[in-house]
Amino acid sequence: MIYVKNISKTFNNKKVINEIDIEIKRGEIVSIVGPSGAGKTTLLNIISTLEIPDPEYNSEILINNINVLSLNDSKLSKFRNTQIGFIFQFHELLPEFTAIENVIIPALIKGENKNDSIIKAKEILNSLKLSDVINQYPSELSGGEQQRVAVARALINDPKVIFADEPTGNLDNKTSDLLHKLFLDLREKHNITFVIVTHNKEMSNMADRKLNLVNGKWA
């Protein structure tokens, strides 16, 4: 599903990612842990195509058998939209749009029919126990509701893999536990692959594999 070979990243003459390799199977949940400043988010951003690795290391990144480093900007944007879901610590919902409007944005970008997208979004939001808040704005939602709306947005285009960066970072313990169970349920129902950067011990322990990154290398 995901094959990464020899990726490095340098900022201000400091190598923050140091020749990393990783393979992740379809449907696997992998957590990446480590101390602050270890390079976890940078690594996640590179694997998920949001950043590019240092070019001199002859790196490879394959997702679903697609060499993402070979794609031009247009093809890469389409690939992200159709193959990848993103969940961030600060949910990144657009405040001027309702919950359901936020969810359908990736589908509209993909070119899907708006009415069909709304029907699908309602189904996803209902499955996440959010049917009562679909017309509310982010400012009217609790932190847990906002994060579940972000999950729904990540799911709208049926991604093969979801990359999550500290998805429970701003949630209380109860809501964090609900999100853990949700990820496991989504994997079972849809065989989605998850790559999760987290400081949350419970979330990292529920993964199939826990990888520890220290100073840009696997420990």
Secondary structure, 3 states (H helix, E strand, C coil): CEEEEEEEEEECCEEEEEEEEEEECCCCEEEEECCCCCCHHHHHHHHCCCCCCCHHHCCEEEECCEEHHHCCHHHHHHHHHHHEEEECCCCCCCCCCCHHHHHHHHHHHHCCCHHHHHHHHHHHHHHCCCHHHCCCCHHHCCHHHHHHHHHHHHHCCCCCEEEEECCCCCCCHHHHHHHHHHHHHHHHHHCCEEEEECCCHHHHHCCCEEEEEECCEEC
